[in-house]
Amino acid sequence: MYYVYILISEKDNMFYTGYTSDLENRIEEHLKGKVNSTRHRLPLKLVYYECSINQDDALHREKYLKSTYGKRYIKNRLKHFLNE
């Protein structure tokens, strides 16, 4: 299984989108500051994830979620969470 996930920084309220084959371990790495792209944006919270059986599908989905249309999709999908 491959996972596409989205974290939100509680420091700057910005999203980080990534993909992995080991979601639990990857999130732990982010939370411990071991990932260069997010270590200065701690604390982080996992707000969304999807799973795919195929790695190519997960990579395609990650690329989409990083696009303008994908960001709109996520903001619409999480609008109740973001309004809290």
C-alpha positions as CSV (number, residue, x, y, z in Angstrom):
1,M,0.0,0.0,0.0
2,Y,1.1,3.5,-0.7
3,Y,-0.2,6.6,1.1
4,V,-0.7,10.2,0.0
5,Y,-0.9,12.4,3.1
6,I,-1.4,16.0,4.0
7,L,-0.1,17.6,7.1
8,I,-0.9,21.1,8.4
9,S,1.6,23.2,10.2
10,E,0.1,24.7,13.4
11,K,2.9,27.4,13.1
12,D,1.9,28.8,9.7
13,N,-1.3,27.0,8.8
14,M,0.2,25.8,5.5
15,F,-0.2,22.3,4.1
16,Y,2.5,19.8,3.3
17,T,1.7,17.0,0.9
18,G,3.7,13.8,0.5
19,Y,3.5,10.1,-0.2
20,T,5.0,7.0,1.5
21,S,4.7,3.3,1.7
22,D,4.9,3.4,5.6
23,L,2.5,6.1,6.8
24,E,3.0,5.6,10.5
25,N,6.8,5.8,10.3
26,R,6.8,8.8,7.9
27,I,4.5,10.8,10.1
28,E,6.7,10.0,13.1
29,E,9.7,11.3,11.2
30,H,7.9,14.6,10.4
31,L,6.7,15.0,14.1
32,K,10.3,14.5,15.4
33,G,11.7,17.1,13.0
34,K,13.7,14.5,10.9
35,V,12.3,15.8,7.5
36,N,14.1,18.9,6.2
37,S,11.1,20.3,4.4
38,T,8.9,20.4,7.6
39,R,11.3,20.6,10.6
40,H,11.0,24.4,10.8
41,R,7.2,24.3,10.6
42,L,6.6,22.2,13.7
43,P,4.2,21.3,15.3
44,L,2.4,19.4,12.5
45,K,-0.9,17.6,12.4
46,L,-2.1,14.9,10.0
47,V,-5.3,16.1,8.5
48,Y,-5.9,13.8,5.5
49,Y,-4.6,10.6,3.8
50,E,-5.6,8.3,1.0
51,C,-4.2,4.9,0.1
52,S,-3.4,3.3,-3.2
53,I,-2.4,-0.2,-4.1
54,N,-0.2,1.0,-6.9
55,Q,2.8,3.3,-6.4
56,D,2.3,5.1,-9.7
57,D,-1.3,5.9,-8.8
58,A,-0.1,7.3,-5.4
59,L,2.5,9.5,-7.1
60,H,-0.1,10.7,-9.6
61,R,-2.5,11.6,-6.8
62,E,0.3,13.4,-4.9
63,K,1.1,15.5,-8.0
64,Y,-2.6,16.3,-8.4
65,L,-3.1,17.4,-4.8
66,K,-0.1,19.7,-5.1
67,S,-1.6,21.4,-8.1
68,T,-4.0,24.4,-8.0
69,Y,-7.0,22.2,-8.6
70,G,-5.8,19.7,-6.0
71,K,-5.4,22.4,-3.3
72,R,-8.9,23.6,-4.0
73,Y,-10.2,20.0,-3.7
74,I,-8.4,19.6,-0.3
75,K,-9.7,23.0,1.0
76,N,-13.2,22.1,0.0
77,R,-12.9,18.5,1.4
78,L,-11.6,19.9,4.8
79,K,-13.7,23.1,4.9
80,H,-15.5,22.2,8.2
81,F,-12.2,21.2,9.8
82,L,-10.5,24.4,8.6
83,N,-13.3,26.6,9.9
84,E,-13.0,25.3,13.5
